[in-house]
Amino acid sequence: MTVVAPVGDEMLEPAANGTPGLEAEEGRGSLAGWYLIIVLTLAYTCSFIDRQVLNLLVGPIKAEFGLDDTRLSLLQGLAFTSAYIILSPIFGRVADTGSRKGVLVFGIMLWSIGTSCCGLARSYWQLFAARFGVGGAEACLTPAAWSIIADAFPTRLIPRAFSVYMMGPYLGGGLALIFGGLLLDGAATWDLSDYPLLASLKPWQMVFFLAGAPGILIALLLLFVKEPARRAAKANEAARHMSGAEIWETFRKYKGFYGNFYLGMPLFIITLYAFPAWMPTVLIRKFGVSAGQVGVQYGIAVLVTGSLSVLVSPWVARAIERFGGRRDNLLIVALACSVVLVLLSLSLMFANTYWSAFAVATAASVAYSLPQALSSSALQMVTPNRMRGVASSVYVFVVSVAGLALAPTFVALITDHVFADEGRVGDSLAITCALAAAGSAFFIARALPTYRRMLEEQT
C-alpha cells in the first residue's frame, strides 16, 4: 500500500509531478475545501430530490398513461436503477483517469435536464427513457465526489467532510416530499398563459420540469471549484494511471478487506432502505393511524435523526480512537451499529403500541445512518488514489442492487408468501432487517484484520 509522509498534524502528499507543492495543500480544511463540500452536498441533495419526486406523482402518472402498479414500478426501479448500475463503473474509471470536476459538471447537467424532460414526456416510454437518463447521469456523482473529497482534505478531516456530504440523501428525501407536494398543489392554480410551453404542462409535469432547475445552478457553482491535486503516497502514483491488471491485483491482495466490505455494507444498506420503505405501512396497518400523521411524524424523525447522525459520526469515531486506542474506529462503528440493528429489528416484533414502534423506527434511523459517512471514508482512505473511482463504483453497484432493488422486495415476499397476511408486514420487516444486520456484522468483523493491516502499511 501507499505511504504518506506526515507534516505536523496533517499530511502533505506529492503533487502530480512527484514533488511536494502548494497545489497539494490547496483547499484542505480551508474555505475552498468547505465550499467544495457545500456544493457537493447540494448536488447529492438535488440527486435525491430528482430520483424520489416521482413517488409523489404516482396517482396522476397512472391516470395519465393508464398504467397498472407493475408498469409504474418500473419507472421507480428498473428505469432508474439499471442505468445507474450500468454506468457507475464507467464513470468510476473516467473519474480515476480524467477530470473529476468535469465528470461532475457533465453528470449534474445531464440528470437535471433528464428530470425536466420527464415533465415533457407525452408517453410512458418517453418517461421511461427520461428516467433511464436521470439514473445513468446520477451514477457520476459517487465515484467522482468521493475521490475529490478524499483529496481536498487532510486525513483527519476526511470523515468530517464525508459526514456533511452524506446529509444529502436525508435532506433530499425530506425536501422531495415537502416541496414536491407544495409544487403539485400550487401548479394547479398558476396562471401561465403568457408562457405557452409551461401553460401546456399538467401539474405533475410542472413538478418534474421545475425539479430539474436547481441542478443547473449547482453545476454552475462547481465551475468555481479548483480540483485538488490527486492525493498520492508514492511520488509517482498520482502521475500515472493504474492498469486494469494493477487494480485487480490490489483487490486480490487485499481481498480480506474488499471482499468482506463489499458483502457487509450492502447487507447493512438493506436496513437503510427497508425501514423507510415499509415502516409507514407498518404503522398504518398495525395501529390504524392516518397516512398524513405517519408521513409528517416519521418523515421529520428520519430527516432529523439521519442528518444529525451523519454529522456527529466523526466525533463518535474520534472518541473510539481516543479512548479505545483503535485505528480501525471507522469500521468499528459500522460493526457496532449492525449489532444494535439486530436487536432493534427483533424488538419491532414486540412493539404493541404506536409510540413504541415509532421509537424503534427512530432509533433504527440513528443506527443505520451513523456509519454511512465513516464507511465511505474508510474505503477511500485505504484505496490507492488512481483506483478510488473504480472502488467507489463497485460499492455503488453492490449497495444499489441490495438496497434499491432487493430490500423492499424481500419484505414484500415474506409478507405475501410466508405469512400470507398483509397485517404482519411489521414481522416481515423485522425478520428481513435482523438477518441483514446479522450478516453485515459477520462480514464487517471479517474485514477488520485486513483493514488494520492496510492502515499500518500507510504509516
Legacy VTK file of the C-alpha trace (Angstrom):
# vtk DataFile Version 3.0
C-alpha trace
ASCII
DATASET POLYDATA
POINTS 459 float
0.000 0.000 0.000
0.925 3.617 -0.166
2.942 5.557 2.358
2.117 9.104 3.375
4.656 11.409 4.945
3.226 13.289 7.925
3.609 17.041 8.092
2.589 18.265 11.521
-0.991 17.198 12.267
-1.853 16.822 8.586
-0.476 15.108 5.514
1.459 16.587 2.631
1.436 14.413 -0.440
3.484 14.857 -3.573
1.836 16.762 -6.351
1.274 15.123 -9.727
4.873 15.815 -10.756
6.137 13.875 -7.773
7.280 16.850 -5.717
5.513 18.360 -2.749
3.900 21.661 -3.558
1.358 24.180 -2.503
-1.131 22.807 -5.000
-1.419 19.627 -2.947
-2.424 21.648 0.112
-4.979 23.925 -1.502
-8.484 23.536 -0.150
-7.643 21.014 2.547
-9.670 22.118 5.519
-9.754 25.641 4.025
-12.677 27.746 2.879
-12.162 26.399 -0.625
-12.436 22.843 0.660
-15.637 23.533 2.575
-17.082 25.401 -0.403
-16.488 22.210 -2.365
-18.290 20.156 0.308
-21.254 22.525 0.351
-21.647 22.370 -3.425
-21.276 18.578 -3.493
-23.789 18.229 -0.651
-26.238 20.370 -2.620
-25.635 18.135 -5.627
-26.265 14.992 -3.563
-29.425 16.560 -2.122
-30.584 17.508 -5.606
-29.954 13.983 -6.881
-32.273 12.522 -4.245
-34.961 15.099 -4.978
-34.792 14.207 -8.668
-34.912 10.460 -8.092
-37.615 10.477 -5.394
-40.023 13.175 -6.559
-41.686 10.536 -8.762
-43.030 8.878 -5.619
-45.337 11.862 -5.060
-46.720 11.683 -8.589
-47.850 8.066 -8.731
-51.570 8.900 -8.930
-51.524 11.465 -11.760
-48.973 9.485 -13.803
-51.022 6.290 -13.529
-54.117 8.203 -14.631
-52.288 9.976 -17.449
-50.952 6.831 -19.126
-53.425 4.227 -17.879
-50.769 2.237 -16.009
-51.022 -0.577 -13.526
-48.784 -0.698 -10.459
-46.290 -3.032 -12.091
-45.598 -0.802 -15.076
-45.374 2.250 -12.852
-42.960 0.460 -10.522
-40.617 0.028 -13.498
-40.314 3.809 -13.650
-39.392 3.899 -9.967
-36.980 0.971 -10.046
-35.813 -0.606 -13.295
-35.641 2.529 -15.451
-33.505 4.370 -12.889
-31.538 1.568 -11.246
-30.491 -0.325 -14.383
-28.842 2.745 -15.915
-27.318 3.692 -12.564
-25.719 0.274 -12.144
-24.533 0.000 -15.757
-22.857 3.394 -15.890
-21.342 3.503 -12.392
-18.169 1.564 -13.357
-17.751 3.698 -16.479
-17.971 6.944 -14.559
-15.691 5.442 -11.915
-12.979 4.731 -14.441
-13.333 8.183 -16.008
-13.044 9.759 -12.556
-9.774 7.844 -11.988
-8.220 8.820 -15.308
-9.639 12.258 -16.106
-11.099 15.395 -14.588
-13.421 14.625 -11.698
-14.757 18.165 -11.775
-15.591 17.747 -15.446
-17.371 14.465 -14.744
-19.463 16.115 -12.030
-20.438 19.169 -14.086
-21.403 16.988 -17.050
-23.361 14.484 -14.960
-25.275 17.068 -12.903
-26.278 18.985 -16.027
-27.391 15.758 -17.696
-29.537 14.427 -14.843
-31.114 17.868 -14.323
-32.073 18.060 -17.990
-33.331 14.464 -17.768
-35.559 15.343 -14.811
-37.042 18.291 -16.680
-37.559 16.060 -19.711
-39.684 13.773 -17.516
-42.087 16.701 -17.356
-42.176 16.963 -21.151
-42.935 13.252 -21.677
-46.037 12.555 -23.724
-45.958 8.768 -23.412
-44.977 6.069 -20.972
-41.867 5.112 -22.931
-40.718 8.726 -23.211
-40.980 8.964 -19.440
-39.163 5.628 -19.084
-36.315 6.895 -21.301
-36.055 10.147 -19.342
-35.880 8.232 -16.042
-33.216 5.981 -17.558
-31.216 9.106 -18.412
-31.587 10.503 -14.901
-30.381 7.234 -13.354
-27.421 6.919 -15.706
-26.297 10.513 -15.166
-26.576 10.277 -11.366
-24.094 7.394 -11.495
-21.360 10.021 -11.949
-21.745 11.524 -8.504
-20.449 8.955 -6.034
-17.144 7.913 -7.673
-16.138 11.452 -8.647
-17.318 13.122 -5.424
-15.780 10.548 -3.077
-12.436 10.747 -4.847
-12.276 14.528 -4.918
-13.351 14.845 -1.258
-10.548 12.496 -0.186
-8.045 14.755 -1.991
-9.457 18.045 -0.728
-8.928 17.418 2.994
-6.209 16.085 5.279
-6.709 12.552 6.539
-8.013 13.624 9.933
-10.780 15.754 8.349
-11.993 13.282 5.709
-14.642 11.646 7.963
-15.967 15.074 8.958
-16.167 16.174 5.325
-17.982 12.970 4.397
-20.399 13.423 7.292
-21.546 16.749 5.833
-21.747 15.327 2.317
-23.738 12.291 3.467
-26.533 14.538 4.718
-27.630 14.785 1.086
-29.952 11.724 0.982
-31.780 12.762 4.149
-32.137 16.380 3.067
-33.143 15.371 -0.454
-35.658 12.775 0.657
-37.330 15.241 3.026
-37.304 18.143 0.600
-38.709 15.978 -2.190
-41.761 15.289 -0.024
-42.166 18.846 1.240
-41.542 20.955 -1.853
-42.806 18.370 -4.326
-46.161 18.429 -2.600
-46.208 22.235 -2.486
-45.382 22.448 -6.189
-48.006 19.873 -7.089
-50.702 21.828 -5.253
-49.507 25.230 -6.418
-49.073 24.370 -10.087
-52.791 23.651 -10.386
-53.608 27.307 -9.640
-50.850 29.123 -11.541
-51.765 31.355 -14.467
-49.105 30.653 -17.087
-50.998 31.871 -20.146
-48.098 34.183 -21.036
-45.790 31.162 -21.284
-47.275 28.779 -23.868
-44.813 25.925 -23.216
-45.416 25.932 -19.463
-49.148 26.513 -19.820
-49.452 23.249 -21.748
-47.984 21.245 -18.877
-50.139 19.465 -16.321
-49.307 19.900 -12.608
-47.349 16.617 -12.373
-45.355 17.599 -15.452
-44.664 21.018 -13.978
-43.227 19.409 -10.841
-40.754 17.396 -12.915
-39.898 20.382 -15.107
-39.113 22.651 -12.154
-37.364 19.940 -10.108
-34.586 19.819 -12.693
-33.822 23.539 -12.487
-31.726 23.632 -9.249
-29.229 21.142 -10.666
-28.283 23.550 -13.450
-27.358 26.172 -10.849
-25.359 23.640 -8.831
-23.398 22.635 -11.932
-22.554 26.305 -12.487
-21.383 26.625 -8.867
-18.985 23.725 -9.475
-17.255 25.741 -12.190
-15.747 27.882 -9.411
-14.181 24.848 -7.722
-10.480 24.223 -8.314
-9.897 20.495 -8.486
-7.287 19.488 -5.860
-4.152 17.602 -6.826
-4.584 13.860 -6.570
-3.521 12.570 -3.189
-0.557 10.265 -3.574
1.646 8.456 -1.145
4.304 7.356 -3.584
5.968 10.026 -5.640
4.848 8.549 -8.962
1.396 7.219 -8.057
-0.634 10.311 -8.939
1.338 10.880 -12.112
0.376 7.571 -13.739
-2.758 5.600 -14.300
-3.295 2.187 -12.790
-3.925 -0.512 -15.349
-6.857 -2.878 -15.056
-4.450 -5.636 -14.052
-2.963 -3.497 -11.262
-6.429 -2.629 -9.958
-7.425 -6.290 -9.961
-4.180 -7.248 -8.197
-4.894 -4.670 -5.469
-8.380 -6.076 -4.978
-6.924 -9.603 -4.851
-4.092 -8.711 -2.482
-6.475 -7.094 -0.010
-9.484 -9.316 -0.621
-9.853 -9.787 3.122
-10.964 -6.169 3.285
-12.584 -5.518 -0.092
-14.437 -8.832 -0.328
-15.909 -8.642 3.156
-16.565 -4.892 2.930
-18.445 -5.334 -0.342
-20.574 -8.049 1.285
-21.065 -6.494 4.705
-22.060 -2.960 3.727
-24.753 -3.958 1.167
-26.362 -6.106 3.840
-26.217 -3.115 6.163
-27.767 -0.903 3.458
-30.784 -3.234 3.289
-31.870 -1.878 6.679
-31.436 1.701 5.454
-33.814 1.149 2.531
-36.229 -1.360 4.059
-37.132 0.655 7.167
-38.155 3.898 5.368
-39.897 1.915 2.617
-42.127 -0.182 4.902
-42.256 1.452 8.337
-45.031 3.899 7.395
-47.109 0.940 6.179
-46.399 -0.931 9.414
-47.644 1.998 11.494
-50.729 2.493 9.317
-51.791 -1.160 9.095
-50.950 -2.238 12.617
-52.203 0.780 14.553
-54.771 2.333 12.216
-53.028 5.710 12.121
-53.689 8.027 9.174
-51.152 8.264 6.370
-50.936 12.022 6.902
-49.966 11.688 10.541
-47.399 8.984 9.813
-45.942 10.926 6.899
-45.339 14.075 8.925
-44.147 12.418 12.126
-41.987 9.691 10.628
-40.708 11.962 7.864
-39.479 14.533 10.370
-37.957 11.803 12.537
-35.977 10.333 9.634
-34.881 13.750 8.373
-33.659 14.952 11.766
-32.087 11.735 13.069
-30.458 10.901 9.742
-28.900 14.337 9.302
-27.715 14.600 12.902
-26.305 11.067 12.907
-24.056 11.597 9.905
-22.950 14.951 11.317
-21.917 13.598 14.726
-20.437 10.342 13.411
-16.857 11.719 13.118
-16.910 12.669 16.805
-18.159 9.199 17.710
-15.343 7.641 15.701
-12.784 10.032 17.211
-13.953 9.138 20.729
-13.475 5.429 19.973
-9.990 6.143 18.656
-9.076 8.370 21.591
-10.409 6.279 24.438
-10.149 2.843 22.896
-6.868 3.316 21.070
-8.265 1.798 17.860
-7.200 2.981 14.421
-9.928 0.828 12.868
-12.527 3.033 14.554
-14.399 3.810 11.315
-15.379 0.201 10.733
-15.875 -0.470 14.443
-18.798 1.986 14.358
-20.371 0.071 11.453
-19.905 -3.220 13.309
-21.457 -1.878 16.497
-24.411 -0.398 14.629
-25.013 -3.718 12.858
-25.312 -5.464 16.219
-27.644 -2.736 17.513
-29.828 -3.080 14.417
-30.250 -6.806 15.025
-31.659 -6.038 18.471
-33.829 -3.136 17.285
-35.232 -5.139 14.375
-36.219 -8.027 16.608
-37.754 -5.657 19.153
-40.084 -4.366 16.439
-41.930 -7.707 16.601
-42.828 -6.978 20.236
-43.783 -3.295 19.830
-47.501 -3.324 20.638
-48.239 0.406 20.667
-47.840 3.102 18.036
-45.278 5.057 20.003
-43.177 2.034 20.959
-42.984 1.031 17.292
-42.260 4.653 16.359
-39.453 4.749 18.934
-37.907 1.581 17.492
-38.064 3.042 13.972
-36.485 6.313 15.122
-33.669 4.507 16.951
-33.096 2.366 13.858
-32.775 5.540 11.789
-29.937 6.650 14.053
-28.228 3.251 13.858
-28.342 2.831 10.093
-27.374 6.476 9.433
-24.415 6.744 11.805
-21.864 4.615 9.861
-22.631 5.895 6.350
-20.014 8.655 6.160
-17.484 6.631 8.152
-17.629 3.538 5.945
-17.276 5.724 2.842
-14.252 7.373 4.425
-12.728 4.016 5.354
-12.915 2.812 1.755
-11.350 5.996 0.363
-8.581 6.214 2.963
-7.096 2.761 2.288
-7.649 2.665 -1.505
-4.907 3.924 -3.867
-5.830 7.237 -5.465
-5.952 6.035 -9.056
-8.474 3.292 -8.307
-10.750 5.163 -5.915
-13.296 5.772 -8.633
-13.456 2.079 -9.514
-13.592 1.051 -5.844
-16.399 3.535 -5.251
-18.333 2.399 -8.325
-18.129 -1.226 -7.180
-19.507 -0.093 -3.836
-22.303 1.812 -5.576
-23.123 -1.271 -7.650
-23.418 -3.694 -4.745
-25.352 -1.354 -2.447
-27.672 -0.344 -5.293
-28.533 -3.955 -6.031
-29.051 -4.736 -2.338
-30.774 -1.508 -1.337
-32.671 -0.151 -4.330
-33.544 -3.448 -5.988
-33.824 -6.066 -3.243
-34.547 -4.538 0.179
-38.218 -3.542 -0.263
-38.935 -6.707 -2.270
-37.590 -9.048 0.417
-40.069 -7.626 2.917
-42.968 -7.976 0.476
-42.085 -11.570 -0.415
-42.102 -12.640 3.230
-45.408 -10.873 3.833
-47.121 -12.330 0.744
-45.635 -15.818 0.536
-44.562 -16.752 4.074
-47.193 -15.104 6.287
-49.780 -14.515 3.547
-51.115 -11.741 5.753
-50.517 -8.068 4.978
-51.135 -7.243 8.623
-47.835 -8.930 9.511
-45.681 -6.626 7.397
-44.001 -5.485 10.626
-42.822 -9.024 11.309
-41.562 -9.283 7.727
-39.634 -6.039 8.137
-38.180 -7.216 11.456
-37.013 -10.549 10.037
-35.504 -9.010 6.904
-33.571 -6.328 8.779
-32.441 -8.599 11.618
-31.000 -11.169 9.199
-29.381 -8.490 7.040
-27.823 -6.734 10.049
-26.520 -10.035 11.456
-24.898 -10.852 8.116
-23.437 -7.369 7.968
-21.872 -7.745 11.420
-20.312 -11.062 10.385
-18.648 -9.729 7.232
-17.534 -6.407 8.714
-15.867 -8.288 11.582
-14.039 -10.412 8.989
-12.880 -7.264 7.158
-11.268 -5.696 10.241
-7.915 -7.603 10.319
-7.018 -6.748 6.716
-8.286 -3.196 7.158
-5.968 -2.740 10.155
-3.049 -4.101 8.097
-3.809 -1.660 5.266
-3.804 1.219 7.739
-0.470 0.077 9.170
1.074 -0.022 5.703
0.279 3.669 5.285
2.486 4.682 8.219
LINES 1 460
459 0 1 2 3 4 5 6 7 8 9 10 11 12 13 14 15 16 17 18 19 20 21 22 23 24 25 26 27 28 29 30 31 32 33 34 35 36 37 38 39 40 41 42 43 44 45 46 47 48 49 50 51 52 53 54 55 56 57 58 59 60 61 62 63 64 65 66 67 68 69 70 71 72 73 74 75 76 77 78 79 80 81 82 83 84 85 86 87 88 89 90 91 92 93 94 95 96 97 98 99 100 101 102 103 104 105 106 107 108 109 110 111 112 113 114 115 116 117 118 119 120 121 122 123 124 125 126 127 128 129 130 131 132 133 134 135 136 137 138 139 140 141 142 143 144 145 146 147 148 149 150 151 152 153 154 155 156 157 158 159 160 161 162 163 164 165 166 167 168 169 170 171 172 173 174 175 176 177 178 179 180 181 182 183 184 185 186 187 188 189 190 191 192 193 194 195 196 197 198 199 200 201 202 203 204 205 206 207 208 209 210 211 212 213 214 215 216 217 218 219 220 221 222 223 224 225 226 227 228 229 230 231 232 233 234 235 236 237 238 239 240 241 242 243 244 245 246 247 248 249 250 251 252 253 254 255 256 257 258 259 260 261 262 263 264 265 266 267 268 269 270 271 272 273 274 275 276 277 278 279 280 281 282 283 284 285 286 287 288 289 290 291 292 293 294 295 296 297 298 299 300 301 302 303 304 305 306 307 308 309 310 311 312 313 314 315 316 317 318 319 320 321 322 323 324 325 326 327 328 329 330 331 332 333 334 335 336 337 338 339 340 341 342 343 344 345 346 347 348 349 350 351 352 353 354 355 356 357 358 359 360 361 362 363 364 365 366 367 368 369 370 371 372 373 374 375 376 377 378 379 380 381 382 383 384 385 386 387 388 389 390 391 392 393 394 395 396 397 398 399 400 401 402 403 404 405 406 407 408 409 410 411 412 413 414 415 416 417 418 419 420 421 422 423 424 425 426 427 428 429 430 431 432 433 434 435 436 437 438 439 440 441 442 443 444 445 446 447 448 449 450 451 452 453 454 455 456 457 458
